[in-house]
Amino acid sequence: MKTQEDVFATLRQLMSEMFELAAEDITLEANLRQDLDIDSIDAVDLMVRLREITGKRINPEDFKNARTIQDVVDTVYRISAE
């Protein structure tokens, strides 16, 4: 994933499939808990899938602090670039 747009596109597709969310609801501004109803168990599942895709370990603390889709995109992009 070369750009943040790539990360967002991958994340949108992944979340749509995993959590049966409408792709148009998955925006950069969407709040994971309030707008998308993503709970801590869902977040762990998402971290596992993102690790499989990126081949990089995601620190649970980074993900714990994520509130919006943009936060997740930023974290995955930063980890992918390392």
All heavy atoms as an XYZ file, in Angstrom:
661
protein
N       0.845     -1.162      0.000
C       0.000      0.000      0.000
C       0.896      1.231      0.000
O       1.549      1.525      0.981
C      -0.912     -0.020      1.226
C      -1.945     -1.129      1.158
S      -3.070     -1.155      2.556
C      -2.139     -2.197      3.659
N       0.907      1.893     -1.112
C       1.856      2.981     -1.326
C       1.391      4.335     -0.798
O       2.191      5.141     -0.388
C       2.172      3.095     -2.808
C       2.869      1.871     -3.359
C       3.198      2.068     -4.817
C       3.760      0.831     -5.432
N       5.159      0.668     -5.316
N       0.107      4.577     -0.840
C      -0.398      5.885     -0.415
C      -1.472      5.709      0.652
O      -1.987      4.606      0.853
C      -1.022      6.651     -1.605
O      -2.214      5.942     -2.022
C      -0.051      6.780     -2.773
N      -1.826      6.829      1.295
C      -2.914      6.772      2.264
C      -4.232      6.429      1.571
O      -5.082      5.779      2.170
C      -3.017      8.089      3.027
C      -1.908      8.237      4.045
C      -2.207      9.318      5.074
O      -3.032     10.196      4.857
N      -1.518      9.244      6.193
N      -4.366      6.835      0.323
C      -5.579      6.498     -0.433
C      -5.669      4.989     -0.639
O      -6.752      4.412     -0.565
C      -5.603      7.230     -1.783
C      -5.819      8.719     -1.667
C      -4.553      9.502     -1.302
O      -3.428      8.963     -1.431
O      -4.687     10.647     -0.846
N      -4.516      4.338     -0.891
C      -4.487      2.876     -1.026
C      -4.909      2.208      0.283
O      -5.672      1.237      0.281
C      -3.085      2.381     -1.401
C      -2.638      2.805     -2.781
O      -3.493      3.126     -3.633
O      -1.409      2.813     -3.011
N      -4.377      2.724      1.373
C      -4.720      2.176      2.691
C      -6.215      2.330      2.935
O      -6.891      1.379      3.358
C      -3.914      2.865      3.817
C      -4.398      2.393      5.187
C      -2.424      2.620      3.657
N      -6.755      3.503      2.647
C      -8.176      3.750      2.853
C      -9.030      2.822      1.996
O     -10.003      2.233      2.478
C      -8.522      5.212      2.577
C      -9.994      5.512      2.692
C     -10.673      5.298      3.884
C     -10.704      6.007      1.616
C     -12.026      5.565      3.994
C     -12.048      6.277      1.713
C     -12.718      6.052      2.906
N      -8.664      2.645      0.744
C      -9.434      1.776     -0.158
C      -9.425      0.335      0.354
O     -10.463     -0.343      0.364
C      -8.871      1.851     -1.572
N      -8.273     -0.125      0.792
C      -8.159     -1.483      1.329
C      -8.970     -1.623      2.609
O      -9.700     -2.597      2.800
C      -6.676     -1.834      1.594
O      -5.956     -1.750      0.369
C      -6.528     -3.217      2.183
N      -8.856     -0.642      3.479
C      -9.577     -0.662      4.748
C     -11.088     -0.637      4.519
O     -11.838     -1.380      5.155
C      -9.142      0.531      5.599
C      -9.701      0.607      7.007
C      -9.253     -0.590      7.834
C      -9.255      1.903      7.675
N     -11.521      0.183      3.594
C     -12.956      0.293      3.284
C     -13.494     -1.052      2.788
O     -14.536     -1.521      3.247
C     -13.176      1.372      2.238
C     -14.617      1.528      1.837
C     -14.761      2.558      0.767
N     -15.352      3.750      1.366
C     -15.624      4.850      0.714
N     -15.295      4.965     -0.545
N     -16.197      5.858      1.312
N     -12.768     -1.679      1.886
C     -13.199     -2.972      1.348
C     -13.211     -4.033      2.453
O     -14.166     -4.802      2.584
C     -12.285     -3.401      0.205
C     -12.652     -4.745     -0.375
C     -11.713     -5.178     -1.477
O     -10.809     -4.453     -1.862
N     -11.915     -6.372     -1.983
N     -12.162     -4.057      3.238
C     -12.034     -5.030      4.315
C     -13.150     -4.884      5.345
O     -13.797     -5.862      5.722
C     -10.664     -4.843      4.979
C     -10.203     -5.866      5.980
C     -10.085     -7.232      5.336
C      -8.850     -5.448      6.530
N     -13.406     -3.663      5.778
C     -14.444     -3.428      6.781
C     -15.839     -3.704      6.228
O     -16.698     -4.206      6.941
C     -14.342     -2.004      7.321
C     -13.097     -1.797      8.159
S     -12.990     -0.150      8.855
C     -14.228     -0.265     10.144
N     -16.029     -3.404      4.973
C     -17.309     -3.679      4.342
C     -17.582     -5.184      4.344
O     -18.691     -5.626      4.660
C     -17.302     -3.128      2.916
O     -18.533     -3.363      2.297
N     -16.562     -5.968      4.015
C     -16.712     -7.432      3.987
C     -16.826     -8.018      5.394
O     -17.701     -8.843      5.656
C     -15.512     -8.061      3.283
C     -15.433     -7.767      1.814
C     -14.119     -8.196      1.195
O     -13.281     -8.829      1.891
O     -13.904     -7.890      0.013
N     -15.938     -7.595      6.301
C     -15.884     -8.195      7.633
C     -17.094     -7.853      8.497
O     -17.582     -8.701      9.238
C     -14.618     -7.732      8.372
C     -13.336     -8.322      7.848
S     -11.889     -7.702      8.767
C     -12.161     -8.417     10.386
N     -17.543     -6.618      8.419
C     -18.576     -6.149      9.339
C     -19.897     -5.826      8.650
O     -20.793     -5.249      9.272
C     -18.063     -4.923     10.103
C     -16.730     -5.164     10.770
C     -15.634     -4.377     10.460
C     -16.558     -6.195     11.677
C     -14.404     -4.597     11.055
C     -15.333     -6.431     12.286
C     -14.254     -5.626     11.972
N     -19.991     -6.167      7.368
C     -21.205     -5.945      6.589
C     -21.664     -4.487      6.659
O     -22.839     -4.191      6.860
C     -22.310     -6.902      7.045
C     -21.934     -8.352      6.851
C     -22.994     -9.315      7.339
O     -24.085     -8.877      7.760
O     -22.727    -10.525      7.308
N     -20.703     -3.602      6.481
C     -20.988     -2.162      6.469
C     -21.118     -1.682      5.030
O     -20.439     -2.200      4.139
C     -19.849     -1.394      7.145
C     -19.613     -1.685      8.621
C     -18.303     -1.067      9.075
C     -20.766     -1.160      9.449
N     -21.953     -0.696      4.816
C     -22.056     -0.084      3.496
C     -20.797      0.741      3.251
O     -20.374      1.512      4.121
C     -23.293      0.799      3.425
N     -20.186      0.566      2.095
C     -18.932      1.257      1.781
C     -19.077      2.770      1.916
O     -18.149      3.442      2.377
C     -18.460      0.879      0.374
N     -20.238      3.304      1.563
C     -20.419      4.764      1.633
C     -20.461      5.268      3.081
O     -20.257      6.452      3.330
C     -21.659      5.218      0.877
C     -22.955      4.625      1.348
C     -23.344      3.325      0.652
O     -22.533      2.754     -0.095
O     -24.481      2.866      0.877
N     -20.693      4.374      4.051
C     -20.675      4.767      5.464
C     -19.253      4.834      6.021
O     -19.020      5.419      7.078
C     -21.487      3.785      6.315
C     -22.975      3.861      6.030
O     -23.431      4.900      5.495
O     -23.691      2.883      6.323
N     -18.325      4.207      5.321
C     -16.940      4.152      5.785
C     -16.188      5.334      5.173
O     -15.641      5.257      4.086
C     -16.284      2.803      5.400
C     -17.125      1.652      5.952
C     -14.852      2.738      5.929
C     -16.728      0.296      5.404
N     -16.215      6.429      5.910
C     -15.543      7.651      5.475
C     -14.379      7.926      6.413
O     -14.312      7.363      7.513
C     -16.500      8.852      5.507
O     -16.884      9.090      6.871
C     -17.736      8.610      4.650
N     -13.481      8.781      6.000
C     -12.331      9.107      6.844
C     -12.757      9.723      8.176
O     -12.087      9.541      9.193
C     -11.374     10.051      6.103
C     -10.643      9.432      4.919
C      -9.868     10.494      4.160
C      -9.717      8.307      5.364
N     -13.878     10.415      8.186
C     -14.348     11.094      9.389
C     -15.177     10.190     10.297
O     -15.477     10.559     11.432
C     -15.201     12.318      9.019
C     -14.476     13.361      8.204
C     -14.408     13.009      6.710
O     -15.248     12.224      6.217
O     -13.489     13.503      6.043
N     -15.565      9.017      9.807
C     -16.449      8.135     10.572
C     -15.789      7.685     11.870
O     -14.643      7.255     11.881
C     -16.849      6.927      9.729
N     -16.541      7.782     12.963
C     -16.074      7.324     14.262
C     -16.301      5.815     14.333
O     -17.410      5.331     14.058
C     -16.845      8.040     15.376
C     -16.346      7.668     16.743
O     -16.588      6.561     17.222
N     -15.643      8.589     17.380
N     -15.265      5.092     14.707
C     -15.343      3.633     14.714
C     -16.473      3.120     15.604
O     -17.250      2.265     15.195
C     -14.014      3.036     15.180
C     -12.822      3.286     14.258
C     -11.526      2.893     14.943
C     -12.985      2.533     12.958
N     -16.546      3.642     16.799
C     -17.528      3.134     17.763
C     -18.915      3.724     17.523
O     -19.896      2.993     17.430
C     -17.053      3.444     19.170
C     -17.781      2.703     20.245
C     -17.097      2.875     21.579
N     -15.745      2.342     21.544
C     -15.355      1.227     22.130
N     -16.236      0.536     22.811
N     -14.128      0.809     22.063
N     -18.999      5.031     17.410
C     -20.302      5.684     17.336
C     -20.971      5.537     15.976
O     -22.167      5.267     15.893
C     -20.172      7.161     17.686
C     -19.756      7.377     19.127
C     -19.374      8.817     19.416
O     -19.226      9.622     18.506
N     -19.196      9.137     20.684
N     -20.209      5.730     14.904
C     -20.807      5.707     13.563
C     -20.874      4.302     12.961
O     -21.812      3.984     12.230
C     -20.023      6.612     12.611
C     -20.032      8.067     13.051
O     -21.019      8.487     13.695
O     -19.057      8.776     12.775
N     -19.852      3.481     13.259
C     -19.751      2.182     12.594
C     -19.997      0.998     13.531
O     -20.007     -0.141     13.088
C     -18.371      2.046     11.937
C     -18.036      3.134     10.916
C     -16.617      2.960     10.407
C     -19.028      3.145      9.769
N     -20.183      1.269     14.818
C     -20.470      0.235     15.811
C     -19.372     -0.840     15.860
O     -19.660     -2.028     15.967
C     -21.843     -0.390     15.539
C     -22.418     -1.072     16.760
O     -22.091     -0.655     17.892
O     -23.185     -2.051     16.588
N     -18.126     -0.399     15.767
C     -16.983     -1.307     15.859
C     -16.575     -1.380     17.328
O     -16.181     -0.385     17.923
C     -15.785     -0.800     15.006
C     -16.189     -0.655     13.539
C     -14.572     -1.695     15.174
C     -16.578     -1.931     12.852
N     -16.691     -2.573     17.914
C     -16.317     -2.725     19.323
C     -14.887     -3.263     19.428
O     -14.208     -3.453     18.417
C     -17.323     -3.610     20.062
C     -17.382     -5.036     19.514
O     -16.424     -5.494     18.849
O     -18.397     -5.712     19.777
N     -14.442     -3.512     20.638
C     -13.049     -3.921     20.843
C     -12.748     -5.281     20.216
O     -11.646     -5.495     19.700
C     -12.701     -3.934     22.331
O     -13.578     -4.782     23.037
N     -13.692     -6.189     20.210
C     -13.492     -7.500     19.580
C     -13.349     -7.322     18.070
O     -12.476     -7.936     17.440
C     -14.664     -8.457     19.904
C     -14.797     -8.677     21.408
C     -14.506     -9.779     19.157
C     -13.609     -9.318     22.076
N     -14.198     -6.484     17.490
C     -14.091     -6.197     16.056
C     -12.740     -5.573     15.728
O     -12.127     -5.897     14.709
C     -15.204     -5.234     15.610
C     -16.593     -5.846     15.701
O     -16.721     -7.080     15.614
O     -17.547     -5.066     15.853
N     -12.275     -4.681     16.602
C     -10.988     -4.013     16.371
C      -9.842     -5.023     16.366
O      -8.930     -4.928     15.538
C     -10.755     -2.930     17.425
N      -9.901     -6.000     17.264
C      -8.862     -7.044     17.296
C      -8.902     -7.851     15.997
O      -7.861     -8.128     15.393
C      -9.028     -7.961     18.532
C      -8.127     -9.176     18.441
C      -8.756     -7.181     19.803
N     -10.092     -8.227     15.552
C     -10.226     -8.962     14.291
C      -9.659     -8.154     13.132
O      -8.972     -8.701     12.257
C     -11.695     -9.299     14.015
C     -12.264    -10.327     14.977
O     -11.480    -11.040     15.632
O     -13.512    -10.397     15.081
N      -9.936     -6.868     13.132
C      -9.435     -5.997     12.072
C      -7.909     -5.903     12.120
O      -7.247     -5.954     11.082
C     -10.069     -4.613     12.195
C      -9.724     -3.600     11.117
C     -10.102     -4.114      9.725
C     -10.414     -2.276     11.402
N      -7.353     -5.797     13.318
C      -5.888     -5.745     13.468
C      -5.243     -7.002     12.902
O      -4.216     -6.932     12.230
C      -5.497     -5.601     14.944
C      -5.540     -4.191     15.440
S      -5.053     -4.007     17.174
C      -3.892     -5.284     17.476
N      -5.839     -8.155     13.176
C      -5.298     -9.423     12.675
C      -5.301     -9.435     11.148
O      -4.305     -9.790     10.511
C      -6.091    -10.622     13.244
C      -5.722    -11.915     12.546
C      -5.864    -10.739     14.747
N      -6.410     -9.019     10.552
C      -6.496     -8.995      9.080
C      -5.519     -7.998      8.477
O      -4.883     -8.278      7.457
C      -7.918     -8.659      8.634
C      -8.936     -9.730      8.898
C      -8.740    -10.999      8.056
N      -8.822    -10.769      6.649
C      -9.942    -10.743      5.930
N     -11.102    -10.925      6.524
N      -9.912    -10.524      4.642
N      -5.362     -6.841      9.102
C      -4.419     -5.845      8.590
C      -2.989     -6.338      8.713
O      -2.158     -6.080      7.841
C      -4.604     -4.512      9.322
C      -5.882     -3.760      8.978
C      -6.098     -2.607      9.937
C      -5.845     -3.268      7.537
N      -2.696     -7.075      9.774
C      -1.356     -7.655      9.909
C      -1.103     -8.657      8.786
O      -0.013     -8.701      8.220
C      -1.194     -8.321     11.275
C       0.231     -8.839     11.489
C       0.423     -9.467     12.837
N      -0.418    -10.648     12.931
C      -0.983    -11.077     14.044
N      -0.827    -10.428     15.165
N      -1.726    -12.161     14.049
N      -2.108     -9.459      8.448
C      -1.971    -10.423      7.351
C      -1.700     -9.703      6.030
O      -0.879    -10.143      5.228
C      -3.244    -11.270      7.229
C      -3.456    -12.222      8.377
C      -4.834    -12.877      8.356
O      -5.644    -12.586      7.448
O      -5.105    -13.684      9.262
N      -2.374     -8.601      5.811
C      -2.236     -7.855      4.558
C      -0.896     -7.135      4.470
O      -0.228     -7.167      3.441
C      -3.403     -6.854      4.392
C      -4.700     -7.619      4.162
C      -3.145     -5.878      3.249
C      -5.945     -6.759      4.258
N      -0.509     -6.482      5.564
C       0.709     -5.667      5.547
C       1.965     -6.463      5.860
O       3.068     -6.044      5.517
C       0.628     -4.509      6.555
O       0.540     -5.057      7.885
C      -0.545     -3.603      6.280
N       1.801     -7.587      6.558
C       2.960     -8.343      7.007
C       3.661     -7.673      8.179
O       4.758     -8.063      8.558
N       3.032     -6.658      8.749
C       3.618     -5.895      9.860
C       2.736     -6.045     11.098
O       1.518     -6.078     10.999
C       3.716     -4.403      9.516
C       4.429     -4.099      8.231
C       5.903     -4.015      8.454
C       6.576     -3.635      7.137
N       7.852     -3.066      7.320
N       3.386     -6.098     12.246
C       2.660     -6.161     13.507
C       2.146     -4.761     13.856
O       2.875     -3.789     13.765
C       3.571     -6.660     14.616
C       2.854     -6.829     15.931
C       3.804     -7.364     16.995
N       3.110     -7.577     18.251
C       2.798     -6.620     19.116
N       3.111     -5.368     18.853
N       2.174     -6.886     20.236
N       0.905     -4.708     14.267
C       0.311     -3.443     14.678
C       0.264     -3.425     16.205
O      -0.278     -4.348     16.822
C      -1.095     -3.270     14.086
C      -1.012     -3.237     12.563
C      -1.765     -2.010     14.622
C      -2.340     -3.264     11.862
N       0.839     -2.408     16.789
C       0.854     -2.267     18.236
C      -0.581     -2.036     18.722
O      -1.230     -1.095     18.269
C       1.754     -1.095     18.619
C       1.903     -0.932     20.105
O       1.126     -1.455     20.896
N       2.923     -0.195     20.496
N      -1.077     -2.876     19.634
C      -2.445     -2.692     20.133
C      -2.698     -1.291     20.703
O      -3.800     -0.777     20.595
C      -2.582     -3.756     21.228
C      -1.595     -4.803     20.845
C      -0.445     -4.071     20.197
N      -1.673     -0.671     21.285
C      -1.839      0.682     21.820
C      -2.165      1.690     20.714
O      -2.965      2.595     20.916
C      -0.584      1.129     22.571
C      -0.483      0.567     23.965
C      -1.667      0.931     24.846
O      -2.010      2.128     24.940
O      -2.247      0.018     25.441
N      -1.526      1.529     19.552
C      -1.824      2.417     18.427
C      -3.284      2.295     18.028
O      -3.960      3.275     17.736
C      -0.938      2.089     17.221
C       0.500      2.491     17.421
O       0.764      3.363     18.274
O       1.365      1.936     16.728
N      -3.750      1.078     17.983
C      -5.116      0.845     17.549
C      -6.105      1.249     18.628
O      -7.190      1.732     18.336
C      -5.288     -0.633     17.182
C      -6.114     -0.844     15.972
C      -5.588     -0.649     14.709
C      -7.438     -1.219     16.066
C      -6.357     -0.832     13.587
C      -8.211     -1.411     14.956
C      -7.672     -1.216     13.710
N      -5.726      1.083     19.884
C      -6.601      1.455     20.997
C      -6.909      2.944     20.974
O      -8.011      3.370     21.322
C      -5.922      1.079     22.312
C      -6.720      1.375     23.533
C      -5.942      0.958     24.765
C      -6.621      1.439     26.022
N      -5.819      1.150     27.205
N      -5.948      3.741     20.535
C      -6.127      5.185     20.496
C      -6.858      5.670     19.248
O      -7.200      6.842     19.158
C      -4.767      5.880     20.597
C      -4.111      5.609     21.937
O      -4.780      5.507     22.955
N      -2.799      5.479     21.939
N      -7.089      4.796     18.296
C      -7.770      5.176     17.056
C      -9.254      5.415     17.332
O      -9.926      4.584     17.931
C      -7.599      4.098     15.998
N      -9.725      6.552     16.893
C     -11.146      6.896     17.076
C     -11.894      6.949     15.742
O     -13.085      6.694     15.691
C     -11.283      8.258     17.765
C     -10.661      8.328     19.130
C     -11.502      7.586     20.154
N     -10.863      7.611     21.459
C     -10.328      6.546     22.040
N     -10.346      5.386     21.439
N      -9.779      6.628     23.229
N     -11.195      7.314     14.688
C     -11.832      7.464     13.374
C     -11.127      6.583     12.349
O     -10.029      6.067     12.592
C     -11.758      8.924     12.886
O     -10.383      9.260     12.667
C     -12.384      9.889     13.887
N     -11.742      6.463     11.198
C     -11.123      5.741     10.094
C      -9.798      6.409      9.717
O      -8.812      5.731      9.443
C     -12.077      5.679      8.875
C     -13.306      4.838      9.212
C     -11.369      5.151      7.645
C     -13.055      3.362      9.419
N      -9.750      7.737      9.752
C      -8.500      8.447      9.440
C      -7.383      8.023     10.397
O      -6.250      7.841      9.974
C      -8.701      9.964      9.514
C      -7.441     10.755      9.158
C      -7.060     10.629      7.696
O      -7.836     11.018      6.830
N      -5.887     10.082      7.404
N      -7.691      7.846     11.671
C      -6.694      7.386     12.643
C      -6.150      6.021     12.252
O      -4.945      5.763     12.345
C      -7.294      7.309     14.054
C      -7.693      8.655     14.622
O      -7.160      9.695     14.166
O      -8.538      8.671     15.539
N      -7.020      5.124     11.823
C      -6.600      3.782     11.419
C      -5.738      3.868     10.161
O      -4.687      3.231     10.066
C      -7.812      2.857     11.188
C      -7.362      1.492     10.680
C      -8.634      2.712     12.459
N      -6.176      4.673      9.198
C      -5.404      4.855      7.958
C      -4.008      5.378      8.287
O      -3.011      4.854      7.777
C      -6.135      5.799      6.978
C      -5.229      6.217      5.820
C      -7.395      5.131      6.441
N      -3.928      6.378      9.140
C      -2.626      6.954      9.510
C      -1.721      5.904     10.153
O      -0.534      5.812      9.831
C      -2.804      8.131     10.474
C      -3.453      9.339      9.824
O      -3.488      9.419      8.580
O      -3.937     10.216     10.581
N      -2.278      5.108     11.054
C      -1.499      4.081     11.743
C      -1.001      3.024     10.767
O       0.182      2.669     10.766
C      -2.340      3.418     12.854
O      -2.694      4.416     13.809
C      -1.580      2.310     13.548
N      -1.882      2.517      9.924
C      -1.501      1.469      8.971
C      -0.488      2.010      7.966
O       0.490      1.333      7.628
C      -2.739      0.884      8.264
C      -2.340     -0.070      7.151
C      -3.641      0.187      9.285
N      -0.687      3.228      7.508
C       0.247      3.832      6.556
C       1.638      3.983      7.171
O       2.650      3.642      6.554
C      -0.284      5.188      6.094
C       0.619      5.870      5.101
C       0.713      5.417      3.793
C       1.399      6.966      5.470
C       1.545      6.029      2.866
C       2.241      7.576      4.555
C       2.299      7.100      3.270
O       3.147      7.717      2.364
N       1.678      4.454      8.397
C       2.970      4.643      9.087
C       3.677      3.300      9.272
O       4.865      3.169      9.000
C       2.742      5.292     10.453
C       4.019      5.524     11.236
C       3.779      6.230     12.563
N       2.663      5.709     13.335
C       2.717      4.594     14.082
N       3.821      3.890     14.137
N       1.654      4.201     14.760
N       2.943      2.286      9.683
C       3.522      0.953      9.900
C       3.973      0.340      8.575
O       5.036     -0.276      8.511
C       2.507      0.054     10.620
C       2.332      0.541     12.060
C       2.943     -1.390     10.597
C       1.170     -0.059     12.779
N       3.194      0.534      7.534
C       3.538     -0.029      6.215
C       4.825      0.599      5.661
O       5.565     -0.057      4.935
C       2.407      0.203      5.222
O       1.263     -0.496      5.612
N       5.057      1.857      6.013
C       6.228      2.567      5.491
C       7.512      2.211      6.248
O       8.600      2.508      5.776
C       5.993      4.073      5.567
N       7.373      1.583      7.405
C       8.554      1.247      8.208
C       9.344      0.116      7.608
O       8.865     -0.736      6.959
C       8.144      0.869      9.641
C       7.568      2.044     10.401
C       7.054      1.662     11.787
O       6.945      0.478     12.107
O       6.769      2.591     12.553
